[in-house]
Amino acid sequence: MPLWLILIVVGVVLAVVGFGGVGNLLIWIGVIVLVVGAVLALVGRSRV
């Protein structure tokens, strides 16, 4: 499984858990991981 896909999945899970009321920090960590995963996906796609 590609790294960018793992990062996107982890980011979504953290964001959902954060919005579920567990913590505000988890929301921001999830958003950051989602952005990093999206950037890696775009960079990987442009290389091919």
C-alpha positions as CSV (number, residue, x, y, z in Angstrom):
1,M,0.0,0.0,0.0
2,P,1.5,3.4,-0.9
3,L,2.6,5.8,1.8
4,W,0.3,8.6,0.7
5,L,-2.8,6.3,0.9
6,I,-1.9,5.2,4.4
7,L,-1.4,8.9,5.4
8,I,-4.8,9.8,3.9
9,V,-6.6,7.0,5.7
10,V,-4.9,7.8,9.1
11,G,-5.7,11.5,8.6
12,V,-9.4,10.8,8.0
13,V,-9.6,8.5,11.0
14,L,-7.9,11.1,13.3
15,A,-10.1,13.9,11.9
16,V,-13.3,11.8,12.5
17,V,-12.2,10.9,16.0
18,G,-11.3,14.5,16.7
19,F,-14.7,15.8,15.5
20,G,-16.3,13.0,17.6
21,G,-15.3,15.0,20.7
22,V,-12.1,13.2,21.7
23,G,-9.9,16.3,21.3
24,N,-9.3,19.4,19.3
25,L,-5.6,18.4,18.8
26,L,-6.6,15.2,16.9
27,I,-8.6,17.3,14.4
28,W,-5.5,19.4,13.6
29,I,-3.2,16.3,13.4
30,G,-5.7,14.7,11.1
31,V,-5.9,17.7,8.9
32,I,-2.1,18.0,8.7
33,V,-1.8,14.3,7.9
34,L,-4.5,14.6,5.2
35,V,-2.7,17.5,3.6
36,V,0.7,15.7,3.6
37,G,-1.0,12.6,2.1
38,A,-2.6,14.7,-0.6
39,V,0.6,16.5,-1.5
40,L,2.5,13.2,-1.7
41,A,-0.3,11.8,-3.9
42,L,0.0,14.8,-6.3
43,V,3.8,14.7,-6.3
44,G,3.8,10.9,-7.0
45,R,1.3,11.3,-9.8
46,S,3.3,14.0,-11.5
47,R,6.5,11.9,-11.5
48,V,4.8,9.1,-13.5
